[in-house]
Amino acid sequence: MDSQELAAPARAVIKAAAKLALNSRCKVREDKMKPRPGSLIRVLAVTGVLVAVTALHSQTKNAPSAPAHLQQATGPVLDMTPVKPELEGFSSARLERLHALMQEAVDKKQVSGVVTILARHGKIVDYRAFGQRDMASGAPMTKDTIFRDYSMTKPVTGVAMMTLYEEGKWLPSDPISKFIPEFAHLKVYKGMDADGKMILEDPDHPPTMRELLTHTAGFTYGVFGDTPVDKMYREADFHSSKNLQDVIDKLAAIPLLYQPGTKWVYSMSMDIEGYIVQKLSGEPFDDYMRDQIYKPLGMKDAGFYVQEEKKSRLASLYEYDQQGNVNADSTNGRGYGGFLSRPAWPSGGGGMVSTAEDYYRFALMLGGGGALNGTRILAPSSVRLMTSNHLPEKLLTGEFSIGSQTMRPGFGYGYNCAVVFDPPEANLPDGKGTFFWDGAAGTWFWVDPTNDIVFVGMIQRMGGGNPSLEYRSRSVVYQALVDPKK
């Protein structure tokens, strides 16, 4: 128990003691100073209580607090009880299609289990758990199950970056090398010569922070392509890096895959952002995420690993094979490991874990213009900047994609998240300005500011696979929104 926890009860005891002392003094006056042994006893007792409370408060005030990574988040209190859907414009009958879609995926063993949260105007409309957290033991999926978020870490890292933007510590036009001098002399891969050697050239311009946040700076992941640069990424074995500085040193020795601003390629950009957050804030990246985002928002189970006392709530990880079967994961979590101990370096691109409710709190904050029930993380203008499309038309041709996300007319990319800026053109039912992202194990979320909708879906299935719950959930959610004017 710390001094804050003791403060309220201590004040209550002191207040009661003072009242008792006052009553005693008044009684003495009324009796014209007649000797009353009981009064003296009561005054002495009060004095003892005051001394004891003061000593106890002093001891607890100076007592060491729990380690930072073990402190629990508090944050805003949210009512997670679903309201009647019709009050928020949804049809209860039509929402059964959402339930049927999720249950069918479980029954056909296409996923082990699912947790979904649907909200409108900040009110929970639907919140359900389906299937199992672990298929081998039969442990049921529960609302407090912890999931590996993988690339859904990216928008959270984006918010961390925007908090530092609000402090004037970086601008979108700044060269990345302003904050990472190791990148000052990066070359660009141009091709191979007749002898099989790389042809390198200087970048047309130093890659900028805006390009870093939009996957257009020239970096890659190394796992989605087979160029010589991709091969260098794989050989660098980033997962074995000792710390974030080691990651940066390895990247500094690899040329950019393309001229900055000329392509959209999914990349390690958000891991680089994690390093920049750490450098600009002066705090370890994971501590900054905890102090500036998780704790203020009450994301009590969010972090970069699952603590010992919570391990039983971590969902088992599965993979989808070419035959359409769901089996236990054989990829060591795509190299991220089991998420059961503090990582050597926290990945801003894919290292987070959370419950569905944790991520809902984060998404609802963005949907609320940067604030959650009075707790403000960002200004509305910063949220708009982050969630607006920053890709030029020349990159929105359908040539560039990752998984089910294709950059195309009406569908672009902001800072660390995708943006639907013209839903009919993008062939989607979302409201204008919807922003979202997903994760390697199938987690997904979206925020629709036009219809004031927030949705979070959590599964643990690597390798994609059918059904695509992310996009099918969109169609069944919007068909159930029968009164959008409410």
N, C-alpha and C positions, 0 to 999 in steps of 0.2 A: 504494500500500500504506500503511495507517495503522498507528498504534502498536499497536493490538490485534492486527493481523495479524502484526506482527513480534515481539510479546511472547513467544509460545511458542518460536519458533526461537532468539530471543536468550537465553532462559533455558536452552535446551538447550546452546548454545555455552558459556555461562558455567559451566554445571554440568560440562561436559567439561573446560573449562580448569581449573577448580578441582580436579578429580580428577587431572589431569596434574600440577598444581603440588604436590598432596599426595603423589603417588607420588614426585616428585622429592625432596621434603623427607625422606620416609621412607628413600629410597635413600641420601641423604647421611648420615643417622644410622647406617644399617647399615654404611656404609664408614668409620665413625669419622672423618668429616670429611675423607676423602681428597679431594684436588682432582680433580674430574671435569668437564672442560670441557663435556661434553654436557649435564650437569645445568644448568649456567649458561645455556647456549643455550636449553634447554627453558623455563626460568623466564622468560627474557627474551621468548621467543615467546608464552608464556601472558600475560605482562603486556601485550604488544602487542595480542593478541586482545581482552583485557578492555577496553582503552582504546578499540579500534575499535568494539566492540559497544556500549559505553556511549555513545560519540559518535553512532553511528547511531541508537540508541534515542532519544537526546535530540532529534536532528533530526526524526525521524518523529513524536515526541510533540507537537512544536510545529508540525508541518506542517499546513496547512489541509486539512480533509476535503472530500469531494465535496459539491456542493450538495445540500441535503436532498431535493429532489424527484427527484434522480438516484440516491440511495442505494437499494440493493437490500434487500428484506425477507429475513430469514432464517427465524425462527420454528420451531415444532415440526416434527420430521421425521415424515412420515407414510408408511406403506407403502401405495402405491396399486396394488399387485398384487392382482388379484381372487382371493379364496379360492373353494373349491368351494361353490357356492350351498347345497347340502344341509347344510353345516355351520352355516349361519345360518337354516335353516328354509325355504329356497326350493327349488323344483324346477327343475333345469336345463332339463328339457324344456319346462316351462311358460314359462320366461323367454324361450324362442325367440319367443314371441308378442310380447314387447316389441321384440325385434330386427326381427321381421317388420313391425310397425307403423311403426317408424322408416324401415326400408328402403323400404317401400311409398310413404311420403310423398316420399322422394327420387326413386324410380323414376317416380312420376307427376308429378314436377317441381312438387310442391306446396310444397316447401322446397328450398333448395340443398343443405343439409347439417345434420347434428345431432350434438351430443355429449351423451351421457347418463352419469350416475354414479348408481349405486344402492348404498347401504351399509346394513348392519344391525349393531348392537352395535359400531359403530366400525370394522367390517371392510368392505372393498370387495367387493361381491358381483358387480357388473357395471359395466364401464367401457368404452364404445365410441364410436367416431367413424364417422359415416355420410356419404356424399355428398361434396360439394365446398365448399371455403371461398369459391371464386369460380367461377361458372359460365362466364364468358367465357374465362378462361384454362385452366380445368379443374384448377386447383390443388386438391388433395385436402383434405378436412376433416381436421384433426389435433387431437390432444388438447390441444395448447398454443395453439390458436387463441384469439384475443382477441375478445370479444363486447361489444356495447353493451348494458348491463344495463337502461337506462332506469328504469322504476319499481321494479325490484328493488334500486335504490339506497335506497328508502325504509326497509326493515328495517335496513339498515346505519346509516343516519342515526338510526334509532330507538335502536340500541345506543349510538351516540355520546351521544345525549340521556340514556340511562340511566346512563352512566358519570358524568355530571355530577349526575344525581339521587342517585347513591351518595355524592357529595361534599357533599350537602345544599344544592346550589345552586338547586334548584327543587322545587316540589311540584305534584302534579296539580291542586290547588285554587287555585293562584296565578293571578291574572289575567295574560293575556299582556302587558298593558300595563305590568306590573311590570318587564319586561325590555325592552319596546319602547314607550317613552313616546309615540312617534308614533301608536300605536294607541289612545291614551287617549280620544279623542273620535270613534271610529268610529260612523257611523250605520248604520241597517238599511233596505234597500230594501223598501218596502211596496206599491208599485204606481205607476201613472201617473194624473195628473189629467186633466181635460177638455181642458187646453191642451197635453197631451203632455209635461208636466214630471214628473220623478220626485217621488214622495211618500216622504219619509224620516222615520224615527222613531228614538228612542233604543233601544239594546238593552235587553231585560228585565234582563239582568245582563251584566257585562263577560265576554267570552269567556275561557275558562280554558285552562290548559295541557292538561288532560285532553281538552278539546274539540278543541284544536289537533292532538293526537296521534291523534285518532279521526275526523278529517274531519267534525266536527260544530260547528265554531266559527263558520261563516258564510261562509268563503272558498269560492272556486271556481277553475276553471282557465280558463274563458272559451271553451273549444273544444267542450264537450259540450252547451252550452245556447245559447239565443238570446234571453235576456232583455236588457234595457238594461244590467244589470250585466255580463253576459258580453261585451257589445259594448265596454264600457269596458276590460275586461281585454285584449281583442284590440287595442284602440287604444293601450294602454299599451306594447305591444310589449316584453314583459319580456326576450325573448332579446337585445335590443340594449342592455340595461342595462349601465352601466359597472362596477358592483360590487354586492355584496349590499346595501349601504346604499341604493343607487339603487333596487333592487327594493322595499325596505321603504318608501321614500318614495313610490313609485308606488302601492303597495297602500294606504297611509294615505290617499290621495286618493280611493279607491273605496269605496262603501258595502258592507257585508256583504250577501250575497244573501238571507239569511234570519235569523230570530232564533236565536241560539246554542242548540244542544241540541235543536232541533226537526226537523232533517233530517240525513241523511247524504249529503254531496255531495263527490265526489272533487275534490281541490283542490291549491293551492300550499302547503298547510300545511307540508309537509316542507321546502320551500325556506325558509320562515320559520324552521323549526327549525334549518336550517343557519346562519342569521344568529344565532340565539340561542346555538348551540354556539360560534360564533366570539366572541361577546360575553362569554359566561360563562367561556370558557377563556383568552381573551386571545391566542389563536392564529388564524391564517387557518383557515377551516373545512376546506379540503382537507389542510392540514398536520396538523390534529388527527386527521382520519380516518386519515391515514398512520401517525402516531406511536402512536395509541391502539388501532388495529384492524388495519390492513393489515400493518404490520411485525411486531407481536407474533404474529400468526397465520400469518405466512409467505405472505401473499397478494402474491406477488412481481410480478404484472402488474396488480394492481388500482390504480385511480386515476381521475382525471377527464379524462385524455387518454392517447393512445398515444405513447410516446417514439419518437424517430426510428429507433432501432435495432430497434424491434419492429413497425414499420408493416407489414412484409410478412406478419405473422401476424394482422392485423386482418381479420375476415370481411367480405365485401362485404354491403351492405345491400340488401334487396329489399322489394317491396311486393306485396300481393295485390289484384288489381283485381276489378271486378264480374263479369267474365267467367270468373273463376277462374284467371287466369294469374298467374304470378310474374314480375315485371319489375324492372329496376334501380330503386332508390328515386328518386322525383322530388320528395321533400318536404324535401330538405336535412336529413334525419334529424329530421323534425318540428320543424325550427327549431334543433336543437341543433348543427347543423353536422357536420363530419367527425370530430370527436374527435381531431384530429391536432395540436392545439396547446393550450396551457394556456388554459382559458376565462377570460373577464373575471370571471365569477362562477361558482363551482362549485355545481351544482344538487343539493341534498339530496333532491330528488324524482325526479330522472331523469338525472343526469350521469355515472354511473359506467361504467367498462369493467372487464372481468376475464375470466379464463379460467374454464372450468367448475371446474377444481380450486381456483382462488382462492375461488370462491363456495362450493364444497363445504366448504372449511376454515371459512368463516364459519358456514355452516349447522350443521356438526358441532359447533362451539363452542356454539351455542345448544342443540343437542340434548344436549350434555354438561352442561347446567346452567350455562353461562357459561364453561366451561374447555375447552381443547383440549390434550390430552397434557401437563397440568401448567401450561399457560399460562392464567391466569385473566383474563378481561376483565370479567365481571360475576359477582355472587353469584347462586346459584340463585333466591333470592327476587325478585331484579330481573328475571330471565328470566320467572318466573311472572307477575309483574305486567305485563310487556310483552306476553306471549302469552296473556293471559286476555281474554275478551270484556268490553268496556266499554260496549256499546250497550244501552240499555234496550229492553224488549220492544216498545214502541211504534214503534221504528225497524226491527224485524225482521219486517216484513210482506210483503216482496217488492217494495215500492214503490221502494226505492233500490238502484241497482246501477251497476257500471261494467264494460264488456266482458262476460265470462262470470261475473263475481262478483256475486251478488245477496244482499243482506242479508235473511235469512229465519229462520224458526224453526230453531234448531240451528246457525246459521251467522252469526257476527257479526264484530266487528272489535276488535282490541286496540290496542296502541300501534304504529302503522306496519305492521301486518300483519293479515291475515284469520285467523279462528279458527273451527275446527269443534268446538264444545263439546258437540254432540249429533249424532253422525254419522247414526244412523237417521232422525232428524227432518230432517236436512239432505239425506237421500237420497244419502249418500256412504259408500264402503267404508273410509274412514280410521279410525284409532284416535281415541278421545276426546282432545281437546286438540291435535289437529293444527293447525299454523299454517303460513302460506305467503304468497306473493305472486308476481306475474308482472311482465313488462315489455312495453312497446309493441311490441317487435320479436319477441315470442313466447317470450322466456326465461321459465322457471318453476322453482320449487323448492317443496319442502314438507319439514317436519320432523314426524314422528309420534312423540311421546314414549311413547305407550302401547306401540307395537310396536318402538320404538327404530329407526325407519327414517329415513334421509335420502335425498332424491332431488333431483338437479339436472338440468335439461334446457336446452339452449342451441340456439336457432335465430336467424336474422336475417330475419324477415318482418314488415313493418309491415302494418297494416290487418286484423289478425285472419285470417280465412280458415279453410278446412277442409283437413285434419282438425284438430280441436281437440286437439292432442297433449297439452296439459296435463291434460285430464280423461280422455282415452283411456289415457294412460300410467298413471293411477291404477288403472283397472280391470284392466289387464294385469299391473301390479306386484302388486296384492293377490291376484289369482287364482293367482299363482305362489307366494304365501306359504302353503305347505301345512302347515307345522308351526310355528305362531306361538309355541308354548310353549318352543321352543329358545332 
